[in-house]
Amino acid sequence: MTRWALVSVYDKTGVIEFAQSLAAAGYGILSTGGTAAALREAGMDVTAVEDYTGFPEMMGGRVKTLHPKVHGGLLGVRDNPEHAESMRVHGIDPIDVVVVNLYPFAQTAATPDATFEQVVEMIDIGGPSMLRSAAKNHRDVVVVTDPADYGWLSARLQAGEPITAAERAGLAAKVFARTSAYDAAIAEYLARTAAAGWAAPGSKSAAVSGGTGTEDEASSHSDWPSVYSLTAVSRQALRYGENPHQAAHFYQDPDASPASIARAVQLQGKELSYNNIQDSDAALRILRELDDLSSPAVVAVKHMNPCGVGLGSDLEQAFDRAYEADPVSIFGGIIACNRPVDEALAERLTGMFLEIVIAPSFTEAARQRFARKKNVRLLTVDMSAPLWRTGDRLLRRVSGGLLVQAVDTGATSEGWRTVTDREPTADEREALRFAWKVVKHVKSNAIVLANAVSTLGVGAGQMNRVGAAEIAIRQAGKKAAGSVLASDAFFPMRDTVDAAAAAGVRAIVQPGGSIRDDESIAAANEHGIAMVFTGVRHFLH
C-alpha cells in the first residue's frame, strides 16, 4: 500500500524542495492543478488526484478533492478496526501527510479593482476541508499549511526521525487558527458588502471603497452578526504595552488598507511601541480628515490628542502653524504630514525631539538628514488610498465583552444651520469648518479654538465643557481674539459661550440639542457671536 502525501498549494514558495524531501522519504505524491504541473516540471513523479479518485476535476476546479477516497484517507483512524475495514473495502489508501495552503481571499478582497465575483472565487472550499480533516486526525496525519514549517519537517524526515505527538498537535492547532481566521475574513467581507448594498457579480467590491456612516446604519442592526468573529495576523511583538509591566503584540487585519498605520513602512528608528502605534494612528486619522481641504497639512499629536494642526501653501508653512499652536506639547510628540518631506523640513524637524514622523514619502536628502537622528522613527503611508472601507467597525475590549461600532466618518458642513442673529462671515465659516474637523479627534469633553489655517488652543478630556474651553482659551492666549470655537457636543448651559466671548471668539460651531440651547443662543446674540448648529456630535472617549 502506497504511503501518500497530498500536496496542493496556492503559495508555491519552497514547495518543490519540500515535496522532493517527501518523495525521498518514501511518500507517493498526490497533487492537483498548478501544483502538480510545477512538481512535474521539476522532474517529480506525481499522481493526479483525479487519477487516484477516478473522478474528474470539474466546474472550473471548484470540485476536485471533495471525494471519499481523499477524505477517507485523511480521516480514517489507523488503529480503529472498523475504519481500517472500510478503507480496505472501498479501496481507500491512507494519506499520511497533507501540504495545503489557501487561496488569497483577504488579499483579493483588499484589491481596489477586484469585483465581487473575483473575490468570491477566492473562497477556498477544498483546501480548508482537507486541512480540517487532516488536523482532526493529526495523530495519524501530519498536516502542513505554513511554508515556514517545511525546513524543520524536511530535516526530520531526511533523518528518519518521527514527528512527535506534541508537534503534530501544534501543526493541527496552526491549521484551525488559519481556517478560523480565513472564515472570519470571509464573513467580515460579506457583512461589509451587505452593509454597503448588495454587490452583484461583475461590480466593484464594495468592501474596499470609501464611505461615510449614516443614520440608517446607526439605527439598523440587520447586518450585525449574532456572533462577532475577529481575524488578524501577527505583525510584530512589542517590548511592552502602555506600561512596562504589560505584555503586548501588534496584529494586522489581513486586508488592511494600504493607508492604515498597520501597513506603514518604517524606514528608520527604534522599534515602534504600543503607545507609538496608538499615537501614530490618531495622527493619521486627523490628517486624513483634512483630505478634502486640499492643502499641505501637518498634524502634531501627543497622547492621542492633537496639540497642533496647521495648513499652509507648503509643508514648511503648515509645520510652522502646527508648531506655533503649542510649542511646548510638541516636544516628544508625533508629526504627520500629507506631502513628501524634503530636506528643508527635515532640517527643521531634526532640530527638536520627536518620536515619529509620518509622511507619504521622504526625499533622499531628507533621509540623510534624519539619519543623524537614528532613533527617530520615519514611517511612510500610502495616502492615496481610502483609510476606511464601507462597513468598517471600531472595536474596544471591556471586561467580559467587546464593544463594536461603526466608524465615525465625515465631519462635513452639510446640514449646518445658523441659529443666531449674525451669520458667520465667509472667513469665519472656513475656520469653523477646519475647527470642526479637528475637534472630532480630540478626547471628550473637547473644545478647539482655531482660525482657518491652524489650531490655536485645544482643551481635551475634561469632566465639564467649560473647563475644556478655559484650557483652550488659556493656551490660545491673545490669539483667541477673532478666533472661532468648535465643541464636540452641545453646551449644557451658557457658561462656555460667555467664556468664549470674554476671550474674543467671534463664531462657534456645536451640535446643538440641549434643552437649554435657547440660553446659549441668547448669550451668543448678546455678544455678537455667530453660532452654527451641526446636528451631529463627535464624542471621542
Backbone torsions as a table, in degrees:
resi	resn	phi	psi	omega
1	MET	NA	130.5	-178.7
2	THR	-70.7	137.7	170.8
3	ARG	-89.4	113.6	-172.8
4	TRP	-99.0	145.5	165.7
5	ALA	-121.9	125.4	-179.6
6	LEU	-98.4	121.3	-176.2
7	VAL	-121.4	113.6	-179.5
8	SER	-150.3	102.0	-171.7
9	VAL	-129.4	148.4	170.0
10	TYR	-83.8	-50.3	176.4
11	ASP	-83.8	109.7	-173.2
12	LYS	-93.1	13.4	178.6
13	THR	-57.2	118.5	174.6
14	GLY	72.5	2.8	-172.3
15	VAL	-73.2	-32.2	-179.4
16	ILE	-63.5	-47.5	179.8
17	GLU	-63.1	-39.2	-179.2
18	PHE	-68.1	-42.8	178.1
19	ALA	-62.2	-37.7	177.8
20	GLN	-62.9	-38.1	178.3
21	SER	-68.6	-33.2	176.1
22	LEU	-66.3	-44.3	178.6
23	ALA	-62.6	-40.5	179.2
24	ALA	-64.5	-27.2	178.9
25	ALA	-84.5	1.7	174.0
26	GLY	101.4	8.3	179.3
27	TYR	-87.9	139.1	166.1
28	GLY	-78.3	145.6	-174.8
29	ILE	-104.1	117.8	169.2
30	LEU	-97.0	139.2	-179.5
31	SER	-155.6	173.6	-177.4
32	THR	-134.9	154.4	167.0
33	GLY	40.9	-124.7	-175.1
34	GLY	-65.3	-32.0	178.3
35	THR	-66.3	-44.8	178.5
36	ALA	-60.2	-41.6	179.7
37	ALA	-63.2	-42.1	-179.8
38	ALA	-65.6	-39.4	179.8
39	LEU	-69.1	-40.5	177.7
40	ARG	-64.7	-39.5	179.3
41	GLU	-62.5	-27.8	177.5
42	ALA	-83.7	3.6	175.6
43	GLY	90.4	14.2	-178.1
44	MET	-90.3	151.6	174.9
45	ASP	-85.9	117.0	-173.7
46	VAL	-127.9	136.8	173.2
47	THR	-101.6	123.1	179.0
48	ALA	-69.3	142.9	-179.6
49	VAL	-57.8	-39.9	-179.0
50	GLU	-64.9	-31.3	175.8
51	ASP	-70.9	-35.0	179.3
52	TYR	-71.1	-43.2	-177.0
53	THR	-82.8	-23.5	-174.7
54	GLY	76.0	16.6	-178.1
55	PHE	-129.3	127.1	-172.0
56	PRO	-72.5	150.8	169.7
57	GLU	-65.9	141.3	-175.9
58	MET	-147.5	174.3	176.0
59	MET	55.7	44.9	177.4
60	GLY	64.5	27.9	179.4
61	GLY	92.6	-2.4	-179.9
62	ARG	-66.1	-31.8	-179.9
63	VAL	-120.8	113.2	177.6
64	LYS	-151.9	-38.2	-177.4
65	THR	-108.9	-2.2	179.7
66	LEU	-81.7	78.1	-173.5
67	HIS	-146.0	144.5	179.8
68	PRO	-58.5	-31.3	-179.8
69	LYS	-70.1	-24.5	174.9
70	VAL	-81.8	-55.7	-173.8
71	HIS	-75.3	-28.2	172.6
72	GLY	-65.3	-38.5	177.9
73	GLY	-68.1	-23.8	178.4
74	LEU	-88.6	-40.1	-171.8
75	LEU	-90.8	-17.4	-177.3
76	GLY	-63.4	121.0	178.4
77	VAL	-77.8	120.0	-167.8
78	ARG	-64.1	-33.6	-178.0
79	ASP	-99.7	16.3	175.6
80	ASN	-97.3	113.8	-174.9
81	PRO	-57.7	-38.9	-179.9
82	GLU	-64.3	-43.4	178.2
83	HIS	-64.0	-43.1	-178.7
84	ALA	-62.4	-39.7	179.9
85	GLU	-67.6	-42.2	177.8
86	SER	-60.6	-41.7	179.0
87	MET	-64.5	-39.2	179.8
88	ARG	-66.6	-46.7	-176.8
89	VAL	-62.1	-39.2	-174.0
90	HIS	-98.0	7.9	176.4
91	GLY	65.4	39.4	-178.4
92	ILE	-100.2	119.6	175.3
93	ASP	-85.3	147.6	174.0
94	PRO	-69.1	138.9	173.0
95	ILE	-107.5	110.1	-168.8
96	ASP	-93.3	-17.7	178.6
97	VAL	-135.9	134.7	175.9
98	VAL	-124.7	126.0	178.6
99	VAL	-121.6	102.2	-174.0
100	VAL	-141.1	133.8	162.3
101	ASN	-128.9	169.1	-160.8
102	LEU	-104.1	159.4	173.3
103	TYR	-56.2	146.6	-176.9
104	PRO	-80.2	71.7	-177.3
105	PHE	-62.0	-52.7	-174.5
106	ALA	-62.5	-39.9	-179.9
107	GLN	-65.3	-39.0	178.7
108	THR	-68.0	-42.8	179.3
109	ALA	-61.5	-29.0	-178.9
110	ALA	-83.3	-6.1	-179.8
111	THR	-79.2	120.3	-174.1
112	PRO	-57.1	-34.4	-176.0
113	ASP	-89.8	0.7	-178.6
114	ALA	-68.8	134.1	175.2
115	THR	-84.2	162.7	177.3
116	PHE	-56.7	-42.7	-179.1
117	GLU	-62.2	-41.9	179.3
118	GLN	-64.5	-40.4	179.6
119	VAL	-65.1	-45.4	-179.3
120	VAL	-61.3	-36.0	178.4
121	GLU	-64.4	-17.8	177.3
122	MET	-88.1	8.9	171.9
123	ILE	-81.3	106.2	-177.1
124	ASP	-77.5	132.5	178.8
125	ILE	-109.0	-55.1	-177.3
126	GLY	-64.8	-39.3	-178.0
127	GLY	-60.4	-56.0	178.1
128	PRO	-60.2	-34.4	179.9
129	SER	-64.0	-44.8	178.2
130	MET	-66.7	-41.8	179.7
131	LEU	-61.4	-44.4	-177.8
132	ARG	-67.1	-40.4	177.7
133	SER	-61.3	-47.8	-178.8
134	ALA	-65.3	-40.5	-178.0
135	ALA	-68.5	-35.6	176.2
136	LYS	-61.2	-39.1	-177.6
137	ASN	-100.9	38.8	-171.0
138	HIS	-67.6	-15.4	175.4
139	ARG	-64.8	-28.9	-178.4
140	ASP	-108.4	-16.5	-174.0
141	VAL	-125.3	130.7	173.1
142	VAL	-88.4	119.6	-175.3
143	VAL	-114.3	128.8	-173.1
144	VAL	-128.0	118.6	177.9
145	THR	-121.1	-9.6	-176.7
146	ASP	-114.1	117.7	178.5
147	PRO	-55.5	-21.1	178.3
148	ALA	-64.9	-17.9	-180.0
149	ASP	-89.8	-7.5	-177.3
150	TYR	-60.2	-43.3	-172.2
151	GLY	-60.3	-54.3	-176.1
152	TRP	-70.2	-32.1	177.6
153	LEU	-68.4	-40.1	177.0
154	SER	-60.0	-46.2	-179.4
155	ALA	-61.2	-40.3	-179.5
156	ARG	-67.0	-42.7	179.9
157	LEU	-64.7	-44.4	-178.3
158	GLN	-65.8	-28.3	178.0
159	ALA	-84.8	-4.8	-179.4
160	GLY	71.4	23.3	-178.2
161	GLU	-96.0	142.2	-178.6
162	PRO	-71.8	156.0	171.7
163	ILE	-89.7	121.5	-173.3
164	THR	-70.0	163.8	178.4
165	ALA	-60.7	-39.7	180.0
166	ALA	-66.1	-39.4	178.7
167	GLU	-67.0	-40.2	177.4
168	ARG	-63.2	-41.4	178.4
169	ALA	-64.8	-37.8	178.0
170	GLY	-64.5	-40.8	176.9
171	LEU	-65.0	-39.5	178.9
172	ALA	-66.6	-39.5	178.3
173	ALA	-61.9	-39.6	178.6
174	LYS	-62.0	-38.1	178.6
175	VAL	-61.3	-50.5	-176.0
176	PHE	-67.9	-31.4	174.4
177	ALA	-63.4	-41.7	-177.5
178	ARG	-73.1	-42.6	-179.7
179	THR	-69.2	-33.6	175.7
180	SER	-63.5	-46.4	178.7
181	ALA	-63.6	-38.2	-179.9
182	TYR	-62.2	-47.8	179.5
183	ASP	-65.5	-37.4	178.8
184	ALA	-64.3	-38.5	178.0
185	ALA	-64.0	-38.9	178.2
186	ILE	-66.3	-45.6	179.5
187	ALA	-60.4	-41.2	-179.6
188	GLU	-65.7	-42.4	179.5
189	TYR	-61.1	-47.1	-177.8
190	LEU	-67.9	-34.2	176.4
191	ALA	-65.7	-41.2	177.9
192	ARG	-65.6	-38.2	178.5
193	THR	-63.4	-43.8	178.2
194	ALA	-62.9	-40.3	-179.6
195	ALA	-64.5	-31.7	-177.3
196	ALA	-86.5	-5.9	-173.1
197	GLY	102.3	132.9	-171.1
198	TRP	-55.5	131.7	179.8
199	ALA	-97.2	112.6	179.7
200	ALA	-71.4	153.8	176.5
201	PRO	-53.5	134.6	-179.9
202	GLY	96.3	-14.5	178.4
203	SER	-87.8	161.8	178.7
204	LYS	-67.6	145.6	-179.0
205	SER	-62.6	123.1	179.3
206	ALA	-72.5	-18.2	-171.1
207	ALA	-74.3	-14.3	-178.2
208	VAL	-115.0	7.8	179.8
209	SER	-83.7	168.3	173.8
210	GLY	-76.8	-176.7	177.5
211	GLY	161.4	167.2	179.1
212	THR	-125.6	152.6	176.2
213	GLY	-70.1	154.5	-179.5
214	THR	-131.1	165.1	176.2
215	GLU	-63.2	-34.8	178.9
216	ASP	-60.6	-42.5	179.7
217	GLU	-65.3	-38.3	-178.4
218	ALA	-66.4	-32.6	-173.9
219	SER	-93.9	-14.7	-176.7
220	SER	-107.6	135.6	178.3
221	HIS	-119.4	18.8	-176.0
222	SER	-65.7	-25.0	-177.7
223	ASP	-100.7	8.2	179.9
224	TRP	-89.2	128.4	-176.7
225	PRO	-71.2	151.6	176.7
226	SER	-73.1	-24.7	173.6
227	VAL	-123.9	124.8	-177.7
228	TYR	-99.0	116.2	-179.4
229	SER	-104.4	143.4	178.6
230	LEU	-114.6	145.7	172.9
231	THR	-139.3	130.0	178.4
232	ALA	-155.7	149.2	-178.5
233	VAL	-112.9	148.5	-177.8
234	SER	-62.7	128.0	173.4
235	ARG	-102.3	-48.3	179.1
236	GLN	-165.6	149.9	172.0
237	ALA	-78.1	144.6	179.2
238	LEU	-111.7	147.7	-177.9
239	ARG	-56.8	-41.3	176.4
240	TYR	-169.1	179.6	-177.8
241	GLY	-89.1	-139.5	-179.6
242	GLU	-61.4	-29.0	178.8
243	ASN	-133.0	155.8	-173.7
244	PRO	-59.8	-22.8	-178.6
245	HIS	-87.4	3.4	-179.3
246	GLN	-109.6	122.8	175.5
247	ALA	-71.9	151.6	-177.3
248	ALA	-156.0	155.6	178.4
249	HIS	-148.3	153.0	179.6
250	PHE	-110.6	122.7	177.0
251	TYR	-113.8	151.1	-175.3
252	GLN	-121.3	139.4	170.6
253	ASP	-58.9	135.4	179.9
254	PRO	-58.4	-31.5	-179.6
255	ASP	-113.4	35.7	-178.8
256	ALA	-57.0	141.1	178.2
257	SER	-60.9	141.5	175.1
258	PRO	-62.3	-13.9	178.3
259	ALA	-86.8	-4.6	-174.3
260	SER	-85.2	162.4	178.2
261	ILE	-67.3	-25.7	178.6
262	ALA	-67.1	-23.0	-179.3
263	ARG	-105.0	8.9	178.7
264	ALA	-64.1	148.7	177.5
265	VAL	-106.6	123.3	179.4
266	GLN	-89.7	122.0	-177.0
267	LEU	-90.5	-31.6	179.9
268	GLN	-162.5	172.4	172.6
269	GLY	101.4	174.2	179.0
270	LYS	-63.6	163.2	175.8
271	GLU	-61.7	147.5	178.2
272	LEU	-70.4	142.5	175.7
273	SER	-99.9	171.2	176.6
274	TYR	-55.2	-48.6	-179.5
275	ASN	-68.2	-36.1	176.4
276	ASN	-57.7	-43.8	-177.0
277	ILE	-66.7	-43.0	178.4
278	GLN	-63.0	-45.4	-179.5
279	ASP	-65.5	-40.2	179.4
280	SER	-64.0	-39.9	177.7
281	ASP	-63.8	-42.5	178.2
282	ALA	-61.6	-43.2	179.4
283	ALA	-62.7	-41.6	-178.8
284	LEU	-66.7	-39.2	179.3
285	ARG	-64.1	-42.4	178.8
286	ILE	-64.6	-45.2	-178.6
287	LEU	-58.1	-44.4	-177.6
288	ARG	-72.4	-21.0	174.6
289	GLU	-62.8	-25.0	-176.3
290	LEU	-90.8	4.5	-174.3
291	ASP	-52.4	-43.7	-173.7
292	ASP	-75.5	-4.8	175.1
293	LEU	-81.1	-14.6	172.8
294	SER	55.1	34.5	179.2
295	SER	-121.6	151.0	168.1
296	PRO	-55.5	133.2	-174.6
297	ALA	-137.9	145.8	175.0
298	VAL	-131.1	132.9	178.7
299	VAL	-120.2	129.3	173.6
300	ALA	-109.9	129.6	-175.7
301	VAL	-125.9	141.5	173.7
302	LYS	-138.5	123.4	179.6
303	HIS	52.4	45.2	173.2
304	MET	70.0	8.6	173.5
305	ASN	-116.7	144.4	175.8
306	PRO	-71.6	129.7	173.1
307	CYS	-101.7	-11.9	175.8
308	GLY	-167.7	134.0	176.0
309	VAL	-133.6	128.0	-178.4
310	GLY	-134.2	143.9	171.9
311	LEU	-112.1	154.2	179.0
312	GLY	-160.8	175.1	175.7
313	SER	-74.1	-22.3	172.6
314	ASP	-145.1	174.1	-174.0
315	LEU	-67.2	-34.0	178.9
316	GLU	-64.1	-42.6	178.4
317	GLN	-65.9	-39.5	177.5
318	ALA	-62.3	-41.2	178.0
319	PHE	-63.5	-44.8	178.8
320	ASP	-53.3	-44.5	-177.0
321	ARG	-70.2	-38.6	176.9
322	ALA	-66.0	-40.8	-179.2
323	TYR	-66.0	-45.2	-177.1
324	GLU	-66.5	-21.5	179.3
325	ALA	-63.8	-33.5	179.2
326	ASP	-163.7	79.4	-176.7
327	PRO	-68.4	-12.4	178.7
328	VAL	-84.8	-51.6	-174.4
329	SER	-69.0	-23.8	-178.4
330	ILE	-65.7	-18.9	179.5
331	PHE	-60.1	122.9	-178.6
332	GLY	74.6	16.8	-176.9
333	GLY	-95.6	-164.1	-178.2
334	ILE	-123.5	135.1	179.4
335	ILE	-113.5	131.2	174.9
336	ALA	-123.1	132.7	-176.4
337	CYS	-124.6	142.1	-179.7
338	ASN	-99.0	11.1	175.2
339	ARG	-132.3	160.5	177.8
340	PRO	-59.0	141.3	179.5
341	VAL	-89.5	125.7	-179.2
342	ASP	-102.1	-176.9	-175.1
343	GLU	-63.5	-40.4	-177.0
344	ALA	-61.8	-45.9	179.3
345	LEU	-70.0	-36.8	177.5
346	ALA	-59.1	-39.0	178.1
347	GLU	-60.9	-40.8	178.9
348	ARG	-66.3	-45.0	-174.3
349	LEU	-70.1	-33.0	179.5
350	THR	-76.2	-6.9	177.4
351	GLY	-85.4	3.7	178.9
352	MET	-137.8	167.5	178.9
353	PHE	-86.6	114.2	175.8
354	LEU	-128.4	149.4	176.8
355	GLU	-84.6	-44.7	-171.0
356	ILE	-146.1	143.7	169.6
357	VAL	-125.2	125.6	-178.6
358	ILE	-113.9	136.0	178.8
359	ALA	-160.3	163.8	175.1
360	PRO	-65.9	-28.3	177.5
361	SER	-167.9	167.4	176.2
362	PHE	-130.7	134.9	176.1
363	THR	-66.6	161.9	-179.9
364	GLU	-61.9	-38.6	178.0
365	ALA	-64.3	-38.2	177.4
366	ALA	-64.6	-41.6	178.6
367	ARG	-58.9	-39.9	-179.8
368	GLN	-66.5	-37.1	176.9
369	ARG	-64.3	-46.3	-178.2
370	PHE	-67.6	-25.5	-179.6
371	ALA	-59.3	-24.0	177.5
372	ARG	-71.5	-18.9	177.8
373	LYS	-114.2	74.7	-167.8
374	LYS	-65.2	-18.5	179.9
375	ASN	-84.6	-16.9	179.5
376	VAL	-69.7	128.2	-179.5
377	ARG	-86.5	126.2	174.7
378	LEU	-106.9	126.0	179.3
379	LEU	-121.9	135.2	171.7
380	THR	-108.1	140.4	-179.5
381	VAL	-134.5	138.3	177.3
382	ASP	-75.3	100.2	-176.8
383	MET	-90.4	9.0	175.6
384	SER	-86.2	-16.3	-178.4
385	ALA	-93.5	155.0	175.7
386	PRO	-67.8	143.3	179.6
387	LEU	-76.4	-38.3	-177.7
388	TRP	-114.5	149.7	175.1
389	ARG	-107.1	151.0	176.8
390	THR	-56.2	131.4	179.0
391	GLY	88.0	-0.6	177.5
392	ASP	-60.5	147.5	179.1
393	ARG	-122.8	151.7	172.1
394	LEU	-104.9	138.6	-175.3
395	LEU	-122.6	144.1	174.8
396	ARG	-143.6	128.7	180.0
397	ARG	-81.2	133.0	170.0
398	VAL	-122.5	165.3	-178.4
399	SER	-60.8	118.8	177.7
400	GLY	84.3	4.0	-177.9
401	GLY	-167.9	-173.3	-175.1
402	LEU	-138.7	126.0	173.4
403	LEU	-94.0	131.6	-178.9
404	VAL	-129.7	130.9	179.4
405	GLN	-143.1	160.2	174.4
406	ALA	-68.0	154.0	177.9
407	VAL	-68.4	138.6	175.2
408	ASP	-83.0	90.7	-176.0
409	THR	-104.3	147.5	169.8
410	GLY	78.0	95.9	172.1
411	ALA	-101.5	73.1	-173.7
412	THR	-94.8	170.8	177.3
413	SER	-97.2	8.1	178.9
414	GLU	-66.3	132.0	177.3
415	GLY	85.5	2.7	177.7
416	TRP	-66.1	147.5	174.6
417	ARG	-139.7	136.6	178.0
418	THR	-79.4	129.7	-175.3
419	VAL	-112.5	0.7	-179.6
420	THR	-107.3	171.0	179.2
421	ASP	-64.8	-36.1	-177.9
422	ARG	-96.3	129.9	173.0
423	GLU	-78.6	147.6	172.6
424	PRO	-63.9	145.0	173.5
425	THR	-70.7	170.7	179.0
426	ALA	-60.6	-41.1	179.2
427	ASP	-66.9	-40.9	179.1
428	GLU	-65.9	-38.9	179.6
429	ARG	-64.1	-38.8	177.5
430	GLU	-63.8	-41.7	178.7
431	ALA	-67.3	-39.0	178.1
432	LEU	-62.2	-40.7	179.6
433	ARG	-61.9	-43.8	179.2
434	PHE	-64.6	-47.4	-178.2
435	ALA	-62.7	-37.2	-180.0
436	TRP	-64.5	-37.8	177.8
437	LYS	-65.6	-36.3	-177.7
438	VAL	-77.3	-44.8	-174.2
439	VAL	-62.1	-25.6	177.0
440	LYS	-57.4	-27.6	-174.3
441	HIS	-105.7	14.0	177.3
442	VAL	-103.1	136.5	-178.6
443	LYS	-60.1	137.4	-179.1
444	SER	-74.5	152.1	-10.2
445	ASN	-67.3	139.5	-171.5
446	ALA	-128.7	137.2	173.4
447	ILE	-135.6	135.5	176.0
448	VAL	-127.5	130.1	168.5
449	LEU	-101.9	138.3	-176.1
450	ALA	-158.0	165.7	162.1
451	ASN	-111.9	-163.2	-174.3
452	ALA	-75.8	-12.0	-174.1
453	VAL	-126.6	-5.1	179.7
454	SER	-161.3	154.1	168.9
455	THR	-75.1	151.6	179.7
456	LEU	-119.0	-30.2	178.7
457	GLY	-158.8	139.3	-178.8
458	VAL	-129.1	123.7	173.5
459	GLY	-112.4	116.9	-170.7
460	ALA	-124.0	144.3	166.5
461	GLY	62.4	34.7	-177.9
462	GLN	-94.0	156.8	-177.9
463	MET	-77.0	-18.5	173.3
464	ASN	-138.3	155.1	-170.6
465	ARG	-72.2	-38.0	179.6
466	VAL	-66.5	-30.5	175.3
467	GLY	-64.2	-40.6	176.3
468	ALA	-64.1	-40.1	179.4
469	ALA	-64.5	-41.7	-179.4
470	GLU	-63.2	-37.6	177.6
471	ILE	-65.5	-46.6	-179.4
472	ALA	-62.7	-41.2	-179.6
473	ILE	-66.3	-43.4	179.4
474	ARG	-62.6	-41.0	179.3
475	GLN	-66.5	-38.5	-179.6
476	ALA	-69.5	-32.3	179.9
477	GLY	60.9	-134.2	-178.0
478	LYS	-65.3	-23.2	-179.0
479	LYS	-69.1	-12.4	178.9
480	ALA	-63.9	-29.7	179.9
481	ALA	-63.5	121.5	-179.5
482	GLY	87.5	0.9	-178.4
483	SER	-85.1	178.6	172.7
484	VAL	-117.0	161.2	-178.4
485	LEU	-125.9	136.0	174.3
486	ALA	-119.8	136.5	177.8
487	SER	-122.1	134.0	-176.8
488	ASP	-71.2	-19.9	178.6
489	ALA	-142.6	175.0	-173.2
490	PHE	-69.2	164.3	175.9
491	PHE	-88.6	121.6	179.0
492	PRO	-74.1	-15.8	176.3
493	MET	-157.9	177.4	-170.6
494	ARG	-81.9	-3.5	-171.4
495	ASP	-61.1	-34.5	179.4
496	THR	-67.6	-38.9	177.6
497	VAL	-63.6	-42.2	179.5
498	ASP	-63.5	-42.4	179.0
499	ALA	-64.5	-40.6	179.3
500	ALA	-63.7	-42.6	-179.4
501	ALA	-63.7	-40.1	-180.0
502	ALA	-62.8	-28.5	179.9
503	ALA	-87.2	-7.9	178.6
504	GLY	95.5	15.4	177.1
505	VAL	-66.1	138.6	-174.4
506	ARG	-107.1	-17.5	-178.9
507	ALA	-154.4	150.9	-176.4
508	ILE	-133.7	140.5	170.2
509	VAL	-123.1	129.2	179.9
510	GLN	-153.2	161.3	-176.3
511	PRO	-67.4	-32.9	-170.0
512	GLY	75.5	175.5	178.0
513	GLY	112.3	0.6	177.0
514	SER	-79.4	150.7	175.7
515	ILE	-68.8	-11.5	179.6
516	ARG	-113.3	26.8	177.2
517	ASP	-55.5	-37.3	-176.9
518	ASP	-58.9	-35.6	-179.4
519	GLU	-68.2	-40.6	178.8
520	SER	-66.9	-40.3	178.8
521	ILE	-64.3	-43.9	179.4
522	ALA	-62.1	-40.9	178.9
523	ALA	-63.5	-42.7	178.7
524	ALA	-62.2	-42.2	179.1
525	ASN	-64.5	-38.9	178.5
526	GLU	-60.1	-36.9	-175.9
527	HIS	-94.3	0.8	-179.1
528	GLY	71.2	24.7	179.4
529	ILE	-90.8	136.1	172.4
530	ALA	-83.7	133.7	-179.8
531	MET	-131.1	134.3	-177.8
532	VAL	-117.4	135.4	172.3
533	PHE	-100.0	134.8	179.8
534	THR	-93.8	-27.1	-175.1
535	GLY	78.0	1.1	-179.1
536	VAL	-133.7	134.3	176.4
537	ARG	-106.9	162.3	-178.6
538	HIS	-135.5	60.3	173.2
539	PHE	-58.4	141.5	174.0
540	LEU	-139.3	107.6	-176.4
541	HIS	-102.7	NA	NA
